[in-house]
Amino acid sequence: MRVLGIETSCDDTAAAVWDEGTVRASVVSSQADLHEEYGGVVPEIASRDHQRLIVPVVRRALDDASTDAGALDAVAVTHGPGLPGSLMVGLSFAKAFARGLDVPLVGVNHLEGHIYSVDLEPPAPPRPFLCLIVSGGHTELVRVDDDFRHDVLGRTRDDAAGEAFDKVAQLFGLGYPGGPAIDQHAEQGAPDFHDFPRSRLENFDFSFSGLKTSVLYYLRDRSEAERAELLDTHLADLCASVQAAVVDVLVDAVQRAIDEVGAEHVAVVGGVAANSSLRRRINAVGAAEDVGVSVPSLPYCMDNAAMIAQAGAQRLAAGTRSPATLGIDAGLQL
């Protein structure tokens, strides 16, 4: 089965060709430079650029895979969650493309795409497994079983982990996206430089808004000159301290969930799964708890269409096809 995947849920225009368990091509065109001056994604700019890029990105994916559109067996596309305008561009294109080729259309939940990104590279984790989804828009802890069954154990009540990184990075003058910049600076810093708050809730829910506010007031309580000197002298230490606060909360929830649900395998997916400290800590937990650990390689942590193509192929194999009336669902949940 050869599937074209299309992903336009936020600010990355992506297309991929998945063929019987192998990613033949994966193309991602990032809009990060367009949104950097605004400190975050501007929905109208994002949707407009998706319109400009969707055709050349799909064409390049087909070329890279050395395949013709007529050889495709299905088209899989993200239909939620995400930015409405961005989702609409991808879904509209996918509908027209599938109809023109007379092949099935499969709508994919973006979060499912991230969950099953761990199947893109062998070995795939055995079911059931515990999955931490961490990105700019989502932080969820999920028990994943066969047949697309998901038991959501907890999710963020406010900011997602990646969103917290982005907002703190703005306060530090690091620009957008903030997660990679904080990770890079943190490698040279002391995580115990400042004890920023960790919100540990009774269940497996998360909260990161308090961390952002704490950083804001930590800087605001100083004069302009003191702030400038602090950021000039201790930027790496501050980044390491913020990163430690986020990672501690995430890892703590995973450790508690392993004990409570009896998990034998853990996966971490989404953009924040690229964070070097989180990857080290999760692997350490796996070794200490004697559980398997799966974390995608860096390109598959970020938004990409390979994960959408594969999830769509799995859905299609299970007998799922989407109607021509399929619409976007910006607030779609698992």
Secondary structure by P-SEA (a helix, b strand, c coil): cbbbbbbccccccbbbbbccccccbbbbbbccccccccccccaaaaaaaaaacaaaaaaaaaaaaccccccccbbbbbcccccaaaaaaaaaaaaaaaaaacbbbbbbcaaaaaaaccccccccccccbbbbbbcccbbbbbbcccccccccccccccccaaaaaaaaaaaaccccccaaaaaaaaccccccccccbbbbccccccccaaaaaaaaaaaaaccaaaaaaaaaccaaaaaaaaaaaaaaaaaaaaaaaaaaccccbbbbbccccccaaaaaaaaaaaaaacbbbbbcccccccccaaaaaaaaaaaaaacccccccccccccccc
